[in-house]
C-alpha cells in the first residue's frame, strides 16, 4: 500500500511515463533470477496500472517490457515465468484490446520439432539400447518387464509419429492434396497404435506408486517434446503424452472445419476430407474417454473448451466488436422518459412555478425568510440592506464633541481613536474619492497626527455645510455633493508653509500643449522621475531617451505621450500632484498660479 501511494505521489512530480521507463531500465540491467523477483512487484499491482492515471501513459511501456522479457526467457526452461507474463498482459489489457489478438490467424512457424530422419541411425540406437538393458545388473526382473513396451516400435512408426508435428505447426498444408494424403496415412497409423495398446488405470497407478512411493498419481507438464528414439515407447505408454497428441488433433480439425475470415477461397475442404475429419474426431473423443485417469470428465471438458473457442473465432470474424452492449433507440427513449419523469425539482423552480405564492418549507422561520421576496437576488439589492451610514449620521458624535461648549479635551475626542479614524476613511471613501488624495504623510507619528487633523477638518467641513444649508433654507441637502472640492484642503494639510502663498489648483482643467512645452523647458533631468510618477513604465521612458538626444525634447515627448494617452484624465491637478511627489514644489506652485488666475 505504501509503494502504491508513493507511485501516486511520484507521478505528480516527474510524470507517469518516467516511472515505467525506470521499470523497463531496471529489468534490462538485472539478471533473469532477479527479474523473477522484481516482476512479482509488477504483477501484484495490476489494478494500479489499470487506473486512469497510469493506463494510457504506461500500457505501451509495460507491453514492450514484457516482450523484451519473453525474448530473454527460454520457453522450455522458464515456462512458469513466461506463463506469468502472459497472464499479466491478459489482466492488464481489456478483452477487446486488439493488440493482443491473432487477428490474421497466423501460426508460429518457428516452433519446429526436430527428430532423426535416418533409418540407419535409428536401428543402431535401438540395438544399443537393448544391449544396455541386458548388461544392466541393477534392474530386477519385474522392472524389466514393466519397462518393455508392448507396442512394436520401428523407424516407420517413429517417423510418421513425429512428422505429424509439422502438420500441427502449419495446418494449411492439409489443403494440398499430396500433403493431405500423407497426413491421412500417418494419422491412421498413429491412432491404430494407440488403439492397439489401451492404457489401464490400475497399471498406471502401480507404475507411479513404485517410482514415487505414493499411490496418488502426479501431474507432469512438458513444455517441449523430447524426440529421442529411446523414449518413444515410454511416451506412447504415458497417459498425459497421449492426451497431448490427441488434443492437437482436435485443435487442428476445428481450425480446418471452422470458417476463418482470413482464409483464402482455395482453403476449403472436400467432402471426403470433411467425412474423414468427422470420423477421426469421434474416434479421438472416444479414446480420450478411455484414457485414464478421469477419462469421461476430461473429454467433456475438452469439448466445452473447443465450443467456447468457436464463439471466440466468430467474435474475431465480426471485427472484434465491443463487449459493452449499446442501448437501442427504444431503450434510450424509455430511459430518458424515466429520468424526465422522476427528475428532482429545486425549491426555486417550485416557487417560480407557483407564481410567487407562499411557499412552505416545513419551518416557520425558513418559510418567512424565503417568502420575504419572490426573487432572492432582488431581495439582496433592496435599499433596506444598505447599512452604510451617511456622513452626518456617522460623524454626529464628533460634531457634538467639536462644539467648544461641550468642554471635551482634544485627547479624548473620537477623532483621536485609530479604529474610528480608519472607519471614517471608509465612510469618506464611499462618499467621495477626493478624500484619499493625501490623507497622511511623513513618518508614523506625523502620519497619525495628520490623520487626526484631517478628520477634524472633515468634521468642521460638515458643520459648515450644515450651517450653510440651514441658513439658505434648503432641506435634505446631500453632504456628499458638497464635498467635491476638498482636494485643496488635503494639499493645505500636506504643506502648511505654502498654504498662505499658493492658490488652490483647479482639478478639472485639462493640460494644454503650451503648458507641456513650458514645463519641458524647466524639468531638466527630473523628467524621468515625473514620467514614473505619472504611470509610464521603464521601457517607454527608455524609448523617449533613445529617440531624442536633448533633455528638453525627451521631456516634451514624455509629457505629450502622457497627455494623449490619458485624454480627459490628464488634468492640471494630477500634473501638479505628481510634481509635488518628486520634490518639484516650485514648479507645482508656478503651474497652480498660472492656471488658477483668470485669463485676459
Secondary structure, 3 states (H helix, E strand, C coil): CHHHHHHHHHHHHHCHHHHHHHHHHHHHCCCHHHHHHHHHHHHCCHHHHCCCCCHHHHHHHHHHHHHHHHHHCCCCCCHHHHHHHHHHHHHHCCCCCHHHCCCCCCCCCCCCCCCCCCHHHHHHHHHHHHHHHHHCCCCCHHHHHHHCCCCCCCHHHHHHHHHHHHHHHCHHHHHCHHHHHHHHHHHHHHHHHHHHCCCCHHHHHHHHHHHHCCCCCCCCCCCCCCCCCCCHHHHHCCHHHHHHHHHHHHHHHHHHHCCCCCCCCCCCCCHHHHHHHHHHHHHHHHHHHHCCCCHHHHHHHHHHHHHHHHHHHHHHHCCCCCCCCCCCHHHHHHHHHHHHHCCCCCHHHHHHHCCCCCCCCCCHHHHHHHCCCCCHHHHHCCHHHCCCCCHHHHCHHHHHHHCHHHCCCHHHCHHHCHHHHHHHHHHHHHHCHHHHCCCCCCCHHHHHHHHHHHHHHHHHHHHHHHHHHHHHCCCCCCCCHHHCCCHHHHHHHHCCCCCCCCCCCCCCCECCHHHHHHHHHHHHHHHHHHHHHCCCCHHHHHHHHHHCCCHHHHHHHHHHHHHHHHHHHCEHHHHHHHHHHCCCHHHHHHHHHHHHCCCC
